[in-house]
Amino acid sequence: MVPTLPKGITAATTSSVNSEPDEDQNNSESKKKNSDNKTDNKQGQTADAGKPTGSNGTNGNGGSSGNNNSGGSNGQSGNGNGENNGNGPGDKGKENGNKELGPKGEQQNEYFKTTIIDGETVTRSSYSFAITQINKELNIRNVSVKVNSGEDFEFTGNVVLLPGENKIKVSVTYRDKEKKIFTVSKTYTVYLELVKIQLHCNINNGDTVTKSSYRFTAYAEAAGKEIPVSVSLNGKSVNSESSEYEVKLQEGKNQFVVSTVSGESREEKKYTITYNKPISDWSISTNLWDFEVVDVPEITFYAHGLRGSQEVGMLVLCEGNEIPADENGNYTVSFEVNRTYTFDLYAVDGNERSERTSIDVTYTFAVDEDGEEIDPFKPTIITDLFEIEQNEVKVPGKFSFYISCKDYKGNYITAENFKVFVNGEEIMYVQPNVDKTSYNVDLNPGPNTIEIYAYDINNNKTGFRRIIITSDPDLPSDGEKIVGTIHVSMEATTVGVANIFNETVDIKEGVNLAHIIDPILQNYNIVADSSGSLDEGYYLERINTDYELFSKPAIPEDLKEKLLEWDNGTGVVFREKYLGNNSLGEFDFTIGSGWMYMVNGEYPNLGFAQYYPKDGDDIRIRFTLAYGKDIGGGDAMGGNNPPPDGNQNGTDTGSVVWDKEW
């Protein structure tokens, strides 16, 4: 049976192209319509309907319907409904352009619509559009598209256009309620106009130049606007913040490629420039002349060789030994002995080199306040004993101090490589760290001599300092005489507690810090959870009060960001768990929390029971959330173990930068 257009389609409604009405519902509606007044069938006749060959009955009317979409289809046979029914083939219908035909052959009620704008001009070959079914009473059997003279293909959402005019034919095959299959189509016109690019470059192709430095301009325009360009020289990309370029040519031929892209349009130009290097006099540019006399053990200078305007290589010798250059053409040399050193400089071009340029540099040691030479290669000794000596502070018979030693390059010297003598007798350290080593000392009444020796085993040098400090000439037995006063405070600013206590107390001879803070805590009704004893190994784990330390912990937002960065999503480091508002101690909030103390701005690597204060000490007991790194005391922990997400017993905090104290 030849497919034809359906008769009696109702007014158009909106639906998607792939919707299919229920077949049973369509059959039911069809039966209902067939039972209506027979004269309604006239609504399906059109001016192009096929005419039956049968004769009409007395009340009969021969009827047929023919319509053509995508080339048209034969009309249905007429069938009279009078006494004599008409029969015969209908005439071939005409194309209706995606619309139903009315009783008089007029077009009405589109079957589908698209987002194509007929006659529009686009600039990209990939063209996307949508198709929407208007009549919901029809089932969609197939949707196909044809572009220009190509083959029909199943519609997938987009087509590819050719430059110029494009004919897009959209065809949809339907099945109506009476199971009749027909195809409707519509053709659209779309123009593809690719963007025109104008590429500008003032390189003179084929030129020969005698200077290695070469300047040129390159830029591009499309649709009246400037667009980016890409430039390469001998296969390597060349960048510029503007349209002006400056490059260094290699000897011989140099290949430039200048290109640009806009949408699907591309433009490229190639140029060749030949550089002939001129033969001329050698020259050397250097600032080594500025170092005629120096008192520092190491200098850095630059040296560049030239042959004409062309930069060439360099050979730099110091006392006959070649000095390598860094990536920027700088040279660094160290002096070990105070004398005059001769430098020989050559500009080098292949197997050729310039005449020698010789420069003398004299190295002398700096002198101290007494006019004595200071050997810069000797280790540097740092200790808080210097301030005690300078201020002539009288110290208790027993007190604590620290020493830190570095070599001339700034590297720490470990405690095994320095020695401390008090009144001629060597004393041992209490606690060594890489950067700081602590000692406790028992002094004689009156003046005492402390000597420190530091050995740089890599440089075979020894540093030495002698300090004279004075102890009370009439020292009583331990704990019987006041030997000074100190300031002691306790705070937890990292969780929003600015002050827990703030006291100035007397200190007695031979009494450690643990014995000093214990009665202060009791006076403030603070119960301390601790390990060890007040005499040895005292560790303050937690404080408990009979009042609220905080109504709600208030960790500063920027500190919280650091803790979250440190935690790195593990939930192990930063947990925000704590025992209560009247208690604060280790492992509250983070894995690295706890109590630490600092003395005069420094964090000792000694426990409370190991530290013996001296007159004037300012002691702050502080709460940390990050092994001291959030309160400026990270170095006191010692070591540099892996971060907690890799080793949860570590004291390092990974790559987090702790740039302040909270």
Secondary structure as a PSIPRED ss2 file (coil, helix, strand):
# PSIPRED VFORMAT (PSIPRED V4.0)

   1 M C   1.000  0.000  0.000
   2 V C   1.000  0.000  0.000
   3 P C   1.000  0.000  0.000
   4 T C   1.000  0.000  0.000
   5 L C   1.000  0.000  0.000
   6 P C   1.000  0.000  0.000
   7 K C   1.000  0.000  0.000
   8 G C   1.000  0.000  0.000
   9 I C   1.000  0.000  0.000
  10 T C   1.000  0.000  0.000
  11 A C   1.000  0.000  0.000
  12 A C   1.000  0.000  0.000
  13 T C   1.000  0.000  0.000
  14 T C   1.000  0.000  0.000
  15 S C   1.000  0.000  0.000
  16 S C   1.000  0.000  0.000
  17 V C   1.000  0.000  0.000
  18 N C   1.000  0.000  0.000
  19 S C   1.000  0.000  0.000
  20 E C   1.000  0.000  0.000
  21 P C   1.000  0.000  0.000
  22 D C   1.000  0.000  0.000
  23 E H   0.000  1.000  0.000
  24 D H   0.000  1.000  0.000
  25 Q H   0.000  1.000  0.000
  26 N H   0.000  1.000  0.000
  27 N H   0.000  1.000  0.000
  28 S H   0.000  1.000  0.000
  29 E H   0.000  1.000  0.000
  30 S H   0.000  1.000  0.000
  31 K H   0.000  1.000  0.000
  32 K H   0.000  1.000  0.000
  33 K H   0.000  1.000  0.000
  34 N H   0.000  1.000  0.000
  35 S C   1.000  0.000  0.000
  36 D C   1.000  0.000  0.000
  37 N C   1.000  0.000  0.000
  38 K H   0.000  1.000  0.000
  39 T H   0.000  1.000  0.000
  40 D H   0.000  1.000  0.000
  41 N H   0.000  1.000  0.000
  42 K H   0.000  1.000  0.000
  43 Q H   0.000  1.000  0.000
  44 G H   0.000  1.000  0.000
  45 Q C   1.000  0.000  0.000
  46 T C   1.000  0.000  0.000
  47 A C   1.000  0.000  0.000
  48 D C   1.000  0.000  0.000
  49 A C   1.000  0.000  0.000
  50 G C   1.000  0.000  0.000
  51 K C   1.000  0.000  0.000
  52 P C   1.000  0.000  0.000
  53 T C   1.000  0.000  0.000
  54 G C   1.000  0.000  0.000
  55 S C   1.000  0.000  0.000
  56 N C   1.000  0.000  0.000
  57 G C   1.000  0.000  0.000
  58 T C   1.000  0.000  0.000
  59 N C   1.000  0.000  0.000
  60 G C   1.000  0.000  0.000
  61 N C   1.000  0.000  0.000
  62 G C   1.000  0.000  0.000
  63 G C   1.000  0.000  0.000
  64 S C   1.000  0.000  0.000
  65 S C   1.000  0.000  0.000
  66 G C   1.000  0.000  0.000
  67 N C   1.000  0.000  0.000
  68 N E   0.000  0.000  1.000
  69 N C   1.000  0.000  0.000
  70 S C   1.000  0.000  0.000
  71 G C   1.000  0.000  0.000
  72 G C   1.000  0.000  0.000
  73 S C   1.000  0.000  0.000
  74 N E   0.000  0.000  1.000
  75 G C   1.000  0.000  0.000
  76 Q C   1.000  0.000  0.000
  77 S C   1.000  0.000  0.000
  78 G C   1.000  0.000  0.000
  79 N C   1.000  0.000  0.000
  80 G C   1.000  0.000  0.000
  81 N C   1.000  0.000  0.000
  82 G C   1.000  0.000  0.000
  83 E C   1.000  0.000  0.000
  84 N C   1.000  0.000  0.000
  85 N C   1.000  0.000  0.000
  86 G C   1.000  0.000  0.000
  87 N C   1.000  0.000  0.000
  88 G C   1.000  0.000  0.000
  89 P C   1.000  0.000  0.000
  90 G C   1.000  0.000  0.000
  91 D C   1.000  0.000  0.000
  92 K E   0.000  0.000  1.000
  93 G C   1.000  0.000  0.000
  94 K C   1.000  0.000  0.000
  95 E E   0.000  0.000  1.000
  96 N C   1.000  0.000  0.000
  97 G C   1.000  0.000  0.000
  98 N C   1.000  0.000  0.000
  99 K E   0.000  0.000  1.000
 100 E E   0.000  0.000  1.000
 101 L E   0.000  0.000  1.000
 102 G C   1.000  0.000  0.000
 103 P C   1.000  0.000  0.000
 104 K C   1.000  0.000  0.000
 105 G C   1.000  0.000  0.000
 106 E C   1.000  0.000  0.000
 107 Q E   0.000  0.000  1.000
 108 Q E   0.000  0.000  1.000
 109 N E   0.000  0.000  1.000
 110 E E   0.000  0.000  1.000
 111 Y C   1.000  0.000  0.000
 112 F E   0.000  0.000  1.000
 113 K E   0.000  0.000  1.000
 114 T E   0.000  0.000  1.000
 115 T C   1.000  0.000  0.000
 116 I C   1.000  0.000  0.000
 117 I C   1.000  0.000  0.000
 118 D C   1.000  0.000  0.000
 119 G C   1.000  0.000  0.000
 120 E C   1.000  0.000  0.000
 121 T E   0.000  0.000  1.000
 122 V E   0.000  0.000  1.000
 123 T C   1.000  0.000  0.000
 124 R C   1.000  0.000  0.000
 125 S C   1.000  0.000  0.000
 126 S E   0.000  0.000  1.000
 127 Y E   0.000  0.000  1.000
 128 S E   0.000  0.000  1.000
 129 F C   1.000  0.000  0.000
 130 A C   1.000  0.000  0.000
 131 I E   0.000  0.000  1.000
 132 T E   0.000  0.000  1.000
 133 Q E   0.000  0.000  1.000
 134 I C   1.000  0.000  0.000
 135 N C   1.000  0.000  0.000
 136 K C   1.000  0.000  0.000
 137 E C   1.000  0.000  0.000
 138 L C   1.000  0.000  0.000
 139 N E   0.000  0.000  1.000
 140 I E   0.000  0.000  1.000
 141 R E   0.000  0.000  1.000
 142 N E   0.000  0.000  1.000
 143 V E   0.000  0.000  1.000
 144 S E   0.000  0.000  1.000
 145 V E   0.000  0.000  1.000
 146 K E   0.000  0.000  1.000
 147 V E   0.000  0.000  1.000
 148 N C   1.000  0.000  0.000
 149 S C   1.000  0.000  0.000
 150 G C   1.000  0.000  0.000
 151 E C   1.000  0.000  0.000
 152 D C   1.000  0.000  0.000
 153 F E   0.000  0.000  1.000
 154 E E   0.000  0.000  1.000
 155 F C   1.000  0.000  0.000
 156 T C   1.000  0.000  0.000
 157 G C   1.000  0.000  0.000
 158 N E   0.000  0.000  1.000
 159 V E   0.000  0.000  1.000
 160 V E   0.000  0.000  1.000
 161 L C   1.000  0.000  0.000
 162 L C   1.000  0.000  0.000
 163 P C   1.000  0.000  0.000
 164 G E   0.000  0.000  1.000
 165 E E   0.000  0.000  1.000
 166 N E   0.000  0.000  1.000
 167 K E   0.000  0.000  1.000
 168 I E   0.000  0.000  1.000
 169 K E   0.000  0.000  1.000
 170 V E   0.000  0.000  1.000
 171 S E   0.000  0.000  1.000
 172 V E   0.000  0.000  1.000
 173 T E   0.000  0.000  1.000
 174 Y E   0.000  0.000  1.000
 175 R E   0.000  0.000  1.000
 176 D C   1.000  0.000  0.000
 177 K C   1.000  0.000  0.000
 178 E C   1.000  0.000  0.000
 179 K C   1.000  0.000  0.000
 180 K C   1.000  0.000  0.000
 181 I E   0.000  0.000  1.000
 182 F E   0.000  0.000  1.000
 183 T E   0.000  0.000  1.000
 184 V E   0.000  0.000  1.000
 185 S E   0.000  0.000  1.000
 186 K E   0.000  0.000  1.000
 187 T E   0.000  0.000  1.000
 188 Y E   0.000  0.000  1.000
 189 T E   0.000  0.000  1.000
 190 V E   0.000  0.000  1.000
 191 Y E   0.000  0.000  1.000
 192 L E   0.000  0.000  1.000
 193 E C   1.000  0.000  0.000
 194 L C   1.000  0.000  0.000
 195 V C   1.000  0.000  0.000
 196 K C   1.000  0.000  0.000
 197 I E   0.000  0.000  1.000
 198 Q E   0.000  0.000  1.000
 199 L E   0.000  0.000  1.000
 200 H E   0.000  0.000  1.000
 201 C E   0.000  0.000  1.000
 202 N C   1.000  0.000  0.000
 203 I C   1.000  0.000  0.000
 204 N C   1.000  0.000  0.000
 205 N C   1.000  0.000  0.000
 206 G C   1.000  0.000  0.000
 207 D C   1.000  0.000  0.000
 208 T E   0.000  0.000  1.000
 209 V E   0.000  0.000  1.000
 210 T C   1.000  0.000  0.000
 211 K C   1.000  0.000  0.000
 212 S C   1.000  0.000  0.000
 213 S E   0.000  0.000  1.000
 214 Y E   0.000  0.000  1.000
 215 R E   0.000  0.000  1.000
 216 F E   0.000  0.000  1.000
 217 T E   0.000  0.000  1.000
 218 A E   0.000  0.000  1.000
 219 Y E   0.000  0.000  1.000
 220 A E   0.000  0.000  1.000
 221 E E   0.000  0.000  1.000
 222 A E   0.000  0.000  1.000
 223 A C   1.000  0.000  0.000
 224 G C   1.000  0.000  0.000
 225 K E   0.000  0.000  1.000
 226 E E   0.000  0.000  1.000
 227 I E   0.000  0.000  1.000
 228 P C   1.000  0.000  0.000
 229 V C   1.000  0.000  0.000
 230 S E   0.000  0.000  1.000
 231 V E   0.000  0.000  1.000
 232 S E   0.000  0.000  1.000
 233 L E   0.000  0.000  1.000
 234 N C   1.000  0.000  0.000
 235 G C   1.000  0.000  0.000
 236 K E   0.000  0.000  1.000
 237 S E   0.000  0.000  1.000
 238 V E   0.000  0.000  1.000
 239 N C   1.000  0.000  0.000
 240 S C   1.000  0.000  0.000
 241 E C   1.000  0.000  0.000
 242 S C   1.000  0.000  0.000
 243 S C   1.000  0.000  0.000
 244 E E   0.000  0.000  1.000
 245 Y E   0.000  0.000  1.000
 246 E E   0.000  0.000  1.000
 247 V E   0.000  0.000  1.000
 248 K E   0.000  0.000  1.000
 249 L C   1.000  0.000  0.000
 250 Q C   1.000  0.000  0.000
 251 E C   1.000  0.000  0.000
 252 G E   0.000  0.000  1.000
 253 K E   0.000  0.000  1.000
 254 N E   0.000  0.000  1.000
 255 Q E   0.000  0.000  1.000
 256 F E   0.000  0.000  1.000
 257 V E   0.000  0.000  1.000
 258 V E   0.000  0.000  1.000
 259 S E   0.000  0.000  1.000
 260 T E   0.000  0.000  1.000
 261 V E   0.000  0.000  1.000
 262 S E   0.000  0.000  1.000
 263 G C   1.000  0.000  0.000
 264 E C   1.000  0.000  0.000
 265 S E   0.000  0.000  1.000
 266 R E   0.000  0.000  1.000
 267 E E   0.000  0.000  1.000
 268 E E   0.000  0.000  1.000
 269 K E   0.000  0.000  1.000
 270 K E   0.000  0.000  1.000
 271 Y E   0.000  0.000  1.000
 272 T E   0.000  0.000  1.000
 273 I E   0.000  0.000  1.000
 274 T E   0.000  0.000  1.000
 275 Y E   0.000  0.000  1.000
 276 N C   1.000  0.000  0.000
 277 K C   1.000  0.000  0.000
 278 P C   1.000  0.000  0.000
 279 I C   1.000  0.000  0.000
 280 S C   1.000  0.000  0.000
 281 D C   1.000  0.000  0.000
 282 W E   0.000  0.000  1.000
 283 S E   0.000  0.000  1.000
 284 I E   0.000  0.000  1.000
 285 S E   0.000  0.000  1.000
 286 T E   0.000  0.000  1.000
 287 N C   1.000  0.000  0.000
 288 L H   0.000  1.000  0.000
 289 W H   0.000  1.000  0.000
 290 D H   0.000  1.000  0.000
 291 F H   0.000  1.000  0.000
 292 E C   1.000  0.000  0.000
 293 V E   0.000  0.000  1.000
 294 V E   0.000  0.000  1.000
 295 D C   1.000  0.000  0.000
 296 V C   1.000  0.000  0.000
 297 P C   1.000  0.000  0.000
 298 E E   0.000  0.000  1.000
 299 I E   0.000  0.000  1.000
 300 T E   0.000  0.000  1.000
 301 F E   0.000  0.000  1.000
 302 Y E   0.000  0.000  1.000
 303 A E   0.000  0.000  1.000
 304 H E   0.000  0.000  1.000
 305 G E   0.000  0.000  1.000
 306 L E   0.000  0.000  1.000
 307 R E   0.000  0.000  1.000
 308 G C   1.000  0.000  0.000
 309 S C   1.000  0.000  0.000
 310 Q E   0.000  0.000  1.000
 311 E E   0.000  0.000  1.000
 312 V E   0.000  0.000  1.000
 313 G E   0.000  0.000  1.000
 314 M E   0.000  0.000  1.000
 315 L E   0.000  0.000  1.000
 316 V E   0.000  0.000  1.000
 317 L E   0.000  0.000  1.000
 318 C E   0.000  0.000  1.000
 319 E C   1.000  0.000  0.000
 320 G C   1.000  0.000  0.000
 321 N E   0.000  0.000  1.000
 322 E E   0.000  0.000  1.000
 323 I C   1.000  0.000  0.000
 324 P C   1.000  0.000  0.000
 325 A E   0.000  0.000  1.000
 326 D C   1.000  0.000  0.000
 327 E C   1.000  0.000  0.000
 328 N C   1.000  0.000  0.000
 329 G C   1.000  0.000  0.000
 330 N E   0.000  0.000  1.000
 331 Y E   0.000  0.000  1.000
 332 T E   0.000  0.000  1.000
 333 V E   0.000  0.000  1.000
 334 S E   0.000  0.000  1.000
 335 F C   1.000  0.000  0.000
 336 E C   1.000  0.000  0.000
 337 V C   1.000  0.000  0.000
 338 N C   1.000  0.000  0.000
 339 R C   1.000  0.000  0.000
 340 T E   0.000  0.000  1.000
 341 Y E   0.000  0.000  1.000
 342 T E   0.000  0.000  1.000
 343 F E   0.000  0.000  1.000
 344 D E   0.000  0.000  1.000
 345 L E   0.000  0.000  1.000
 346 Y E   0.000  0.000  1.000
 347 A E   0.000  0.000  1.000
 348 V E   0.000  0.000  1.000
 349 D E   0.000  0.000  1.000
 350 G C   1.000  0.000  0.000
 351 N C   1.000  0.000  0.000
 352 E E   0.000  0.000  1.000
 353 R E   0.000  0.000  1.000
 354 S C   1.000  0.000  0.000
 355 E C   1.000  0.000  0.000
 356 R C   1.000  0.000  0.000
 357 T E   0.000  0.000  1.000
 358 S E   0.000  0.000  1.000
 359 I E   0.000  0.000  1.000
 360 D E   0.000  0.000  1.000
 361 V E   0.000  0.000  1.000
 362 T E   0.000  0.000  1.000
 363 Y E   0.000  0.000  1.000
 364 T C   1.000  0.000  0.000
 365 F C   1.000  0.000  0.000
 366 A E   0.000  0.000  1.000
 367 V E   0.000  0.000  1.000
 368 D C   1.000  0.000  0.000
 369 E C   1.000  0.000  0.000
 370 D C   1.000  0.000  0.000
 371 G C   1.000  0.000  0.000
 372 E C   1.000  0.000  0.000
 373 E E   0.000  0.000  1.000
 374 I E   0.000  0.000  1.000
 375 D C   1.000  0.000  0.000
 376 P C   1.000  0.000  0.000
 377 F C   1.000  0.000  0.000
 378 K C   1.000  0.000  0.000
 379 P C   1.000  0.000  0.000
 380 T E   0.000  0.000  1.000
 381 I E   0.000  0.000  1.000
 382 I E   0.000  0.000  1.000
 383 T E   0.000  0.000  1.000
 384 D C   1.000  0.000  0.000
 385 L H   0.000  1.000  0.000
 386 F H   0.000  1.000  0.000
 387 E H   0.000  1.000  0.000
 388 I H   0.000  1.000  0.000
 389 E H   0.000  1.000  0.000
 390 Q H   0.000  1.000  0.000
 391 N C   1.000  0.000  0.000
 392 E C   1.000  0.000  0.000
 393 V C   1.000  0.000  0.000
 394 K E   0.000  0.000  1.000
 395 V E   0.000  0.000  1.000
 396 P C   1.000  0.000  0.000
 397 G C   1.000  0.000  0.000
 398 K E   0.000  0.000  1.000
 399 F E   0.000  0.000  1.000
 400 S E   0.000  0.000  1.000
 401 F E   0.000  0.000  1.000
 402 Y E   0.000  0.000  1.000
 403 I E   0.000  0.000  1.000
 404 S E   0.000  0.000  1.000
 405 C E   0.000  0.000  1.000
 406 K E   0.000  0.000  1.000
 407 D C   1.000  0.000  0.000
 408 Y C   1.000  0.000  0.000
 409 K C   1.000  0.000  0.000
 410 G C   1.000  0.000  0.000
 411 N C   1.000  0.000  0.000
 412 Y E   0.000  0.000  1.000
 413 I C   1.000  0.000  0.000
 414 T C   1.000  0.000  0.000
 415 A H   0.000  1.000  0.000
 416 E H   0.000  1.000  0.000
 417 N H   0.000  1.000  0.000
 418 F E   0.000  0.000  1.000
 419 K E   0.000  0.000  1.000
 420 V E   0.000  0.000  1.000
 421 F E   0.000  0.000  1.000
 422 V E   0.000  0.000  1.000
 423 N C   1.000  0.000  0.000
 424 G C   1.000  0.000  0.000
 425 E E   0.000  0.000  1.000
 426 E E   0.000  0.000  1.000
 427 I E   0.000  0.000  1.000
 428 M C   1.000  0.000  0.000
 429 Y C   1.000  0.000  0.000
 430 V C   1.000  0.000  0.000
 431 Q E   0.000  0.000  1.000
 432 P E   0.000  0.000  1.000
 433 N C   1.000  0.000  0.000
 434 V C   1.000  0.000  0.000
 435 D C   1.000  0.000  0.000
 436 K C   1.000  0.000  0.000
 437 T E   0.000  0.000  1.000
 438 S E   0.000  0.000  1.000
 439 Y E   0.000  0.000  1.000
 440 N E   0.000  0.000  1.000
 441 V E   0.000  0.000  1.000
 442 D E   0.000  0.000  1.000
 443 L C   1.000  0.000  0.000
 444 N C   1.000  0.000  0.000
 445 P C   1.000  0.000  0.000
 446 G E   0.000  0.000  1.000
 447 P E   0.000  0.000  1.000
 448 N E   0.000  0.000  1.000
 449 T E   0.000  0.000  1.000
 450 I E   0.000  0.000  1.000
 451 E E   0.000  0.000  1.000
 452 I E   0.000  0.000  1.000
 453 Y E   0.000  0.000  1.000
 454 A E   0.000  0.000  1.000
 455 Y E   0.000  0.000  1.000
 456 D E   0.000  0.000  1.000
 457 I C   1.000  0.000  0.000
 458 N C   1.000  0.000  0.000
 459 N C   1.000  0.000  0.000
 460 N C   1.000  0.000  0.000
 461 K E   0.000  0.000  1.000
 462 T E   0.000  0.000  1.000
 463 G E   0.000  0.000  1.000
 464 F E   0.000  0.000  1.000
 465 R E   0.000  0.000  1.000
 466 R E   0.000  0.000  1.000
 467 I E   0.000  0.000  1.000
 468 I E   0.000  0.000  1.000
 469 I E   0.000  0.000  1.000
 470 T E   0.000  0.000  1.000
 471 S E   0.000  0.000  1.000
 472 D C   1.000  0.000  0.000
 473 P C   1.000  0.000  0.000
 474 D C   1.000  0.000  0.000
 475 L C   1.000  0.000  0.000
 476 P C   1.000  0.000  0.000
 477 S C   1.000  0.000  0.000
 478 D C   1.000  0.000  0.000
 479 G C   1.000  0.000  0.000
 480 E C   1.000  0.000  0.000
 481 K C   1.000  0.000  0.000
 482 I E   0.000  0.000  1.000
 483 V E   0.000  0.000  1.000
 484 G E   0.000  0.000  1.000
 485 T E   0.000  0.000  1.000
 486 I E   0.000  0.000  1.000
 487 H E   0.000  0.000  1.000
 488 V E   0.000  0.000  1.000
 489 S E   0.000  0.000  1.000
 490 M E   0.000  0.000  1.000
 491 E E   0.000  0.000  1.000
 492 A E   0.000  0.000  1.000
 493 T H   0.000  1.000  0.000
 494 T H   0.000  1.000  0.000
 495 V H   0.000  1.000  0.000
 496 G C   1.000  0.000  0.000
 497 V E   0.000  0.000  1.000
 498 A E   0.000  0.000  1.000
 499 N E   0.000  0.000  1.000
 500 I E   0.000  0.000  1.000
 501 F E   0.000  0.000  1.000
 502 N E   0.000  0.000  1.000
 503 E E   0.000  0.000  1.000
 504 T E   0.000  0.000  1.000
 505 V E   0.000  0.000  1.000
 506 D E   0.000  0.000  1.000
 507 I E   0.000  0.000  1.000
 508 K E   0.000  0.000  1.000
 509 E C   1.000  0.000  0.000
 510 G C   1.000  0.000  0.000
 511 V C   1.000  0.000  0.000
 512 N C   1.000  0.000  0.000
 513 L H   0.000  1.000  0.000
 514 A H   0.000  1.000  0.000
 515 H H   0.000  1.000  0.000
 516 I H   0.000  1.000  0.000
 517 I H   0.000  1.000  0.000
 518 D H   0.000  1.000  0.000
 519 P H   0.000  1.000  0.000
 520 I H   0.000  1.000  0.000
 521 L H   0.000  1.000  0.000
 522 Q H   0.000  1.000  0.000
 523 N H   0.000  1.000  0.000
 524 Y C   1.000  0.000  0.000
 525 N C   1.000  0.000  0.000
 526 I E   0.000  0.000  1.000
 527 V E   0.000  0.000  1.000
 528 A E   0.000  0.000  1.000
 529 D E   0.000  0.000  1.000
 530 S E   0.000  0.000  1.000
 531 S E   0.000  0.000  1.000
 532 G C   1.000  0.000  0.000
 533 S C   1.000  0.000  0.000
 534 L C   1.000  0.000  0.000
 535 D C   1.000  0.000  0.000
 536 E C   1.000  0.000  0.000
 537 G C   1.000  0.000  0.000
 538 Y C   1.000  0.000  0.000
 539 Y E   0.000  0.000  1.000
 540 L E   0.000  0.000  1.000
 541 E E   0.000  0.000  1.000
 542 R E   0.000  0.000  1.000
 543 I E   0.000  0.000  1.000
 544 N E   0.000  0.000  1.000
 545 T E   0.000  0.000  1.000
 546 D C   1.000  0.000  0.000
 547 Y C   1.000  0.000  0.000
 548 E C   1.000  0.000  0.000
 549 L C   1.000  0.000  0.000
 550 F C   1.000  0.000  0.000
 551 S C   1.000  0.000  0.000
 552 K C   1.000  0.000  0.000
 553 P C   1.000  0.000  0.000
 554 A C   1.000  0.000  0.000
 555 I C   1.000  0.000  0.000
 556 P C   1.000  0.000  0.000
 557 E H   0.000  1.000  0.000
 558 D H   0.000  1.000  0.000
 559 L H   0.000  1.000  0.000
 560 K H   0.000  1.000  0.000
 561 E H   0.000  1.000  0.000
 562 K H   0.000  1.000  0.000
 563 L H   0.000  1.000  0.000
 564 L H   0.000  1.000  0.000
 565 E H   0.000  1.000  0.000
 566 W H   0.000  1.000  0.000
 567 D H   0.000  1.000  0.000
 568 N C   1.000  0.000  0.000
 569 G C   1.000  0.000  0.000
 570 T C   1.000  0.000  0.000
 571 G C   1.000  0.000  0.000
 572 V C   1.000  0.000  0.000
 573 V C   1.000  0.000  0.000
 574 F E   0.000  0.000  1.000
 575 R C   1.000  0.000  0.000
 576 E C   1.000  0.000  0.000
 577 K C   1.000  0.000  0.000
 578 Y C   1.000  0.000  0.000
 579 L C   1.000  0.000  0.000
 580 G C   1.000  0.000  0.000
 581 N C   1.000  0.000  0.000
 582 N C   1.000  0.000  0.000
 583 S E   0.000  0.000  1.000
 584 L E   0.000  0.000  1.000
 585 G E   0.000  0.000  1.000
 586 E C   1.000  0.000  0.000
 587 F C   1.000  0.000  0.000
 588 D C   1.000  0.000  0.000
 589 F C   1.000  0.000  0.000
 590 T E   0.000  0.000  1.000
 591 I C   1.000  0.000  0.000
 592 G E   0.000  0.000  1.000
 593 S C   1.000  0.000  0.000
 594 G E   0.000  0.000  1.000
 595 W E   0.000  0.000  1.000
 596 M E   0.000  0.000  1.000
 597 Y E   0.000  0.000  1.000
 598 M E   0.000  0.000  1.000
 599 V E   0.000  0.000  1.000
 600 N C   1.000  0.000  0.000
 601 G C   1.000  0.000  0.000
 602 E E   0.000  0.000  1.000
 603 Y C   1.000  0.000  0.000
 604 P C   1.000  0.000  0.000
 605 N C   1.000  0.000  0.000
 606 L C   1.000  0.000  0.000
 607 G C   1.000  0.000  0.000
 608 F C   1.000  0.000  0.000
 609 A C   1.000  0.000  0.000
 610 Q C   1.000  0.000  0.000
 611 Y C   1.000  0.000  0.000
 612 Y C   1.000  0.000  0.000
 613 P C   1.000  0.000  0.000
 614 K C   1.000  0.000  0.000
 615 D C   1.000  0.000  0.000
 616 G C   1.000  0.000  0.000
 617 D C   1.000  0.000  0.000
 618 D E   0.000  0.000  1.000
 619 I E   0.000  0.000  1.000
 620 R E   0.000  0.000  1.000
 621 I E   0.000  0.000  1.000
 622 R E   0.000  0.000  1.000
 623 F E   0.000  0.000  1.000
 624 T E   0.000  0.000  1.000
 625 L C   1.000  0.000  0.000
 626 A E   0.000  0.000  1.000
 627 Y C   1.000  0.000  0.000
 628 G C   1.000  0.000  0.000
 629 K C   1.000  0.000  0.000
 630 D C   1.000  0.000  0.000
 631 I C   1.000  0.000  0.000
 632 G C   1.000  0.000  0.000
 633 G C   1.000  0.000  0.000
 634 G H   0.000  1.000  0.000
 635 D H   0.000  1.000  0.000
 636 A H   0.000  1.000  0.000
 637 M H   0.000  1.000  0.000
 638 G C   1.000  0.000  0.000
 639 G C   1.000  0.000  0.000
 640 N C   1.000  0.000  0.000
 641 N C   1.000  0.000  0.000
 642 P C   1.000  0.000  0.000
 643 P C   1.000  0.000  0.000
 644 P C   1.000  0.000  0.000
 645 D C   1.000  0.000  0.000
 646 G C   1.000  0.000  0.000
 647 N C   1.000  0.000  0.000
 648 Q C   1.000  0.000  0.000
 649 N C   1.000  0.000  0.000
 650 G C   1.000  0.000  0.000
 651 T C   1.000  0.000  0.000
 652 D C   1.000  0.000  0.000
 653 T C   1.000  0.000  0.000
 654 G C   1.000  0.000  0.000
 655 S C   1.000  0.000  0.000
 656 V C   1.000  0.000  0.000
 657 V C   1.000  0.000  0.000
 658 W C   1.000  0.000  0.000
 659 D C   1.000  0.000  0.000
 660 K C   1.000  0.000  0.000
 661 E C   1.000  0.000  0.000
 662 W C   1.000  0.000  0.000
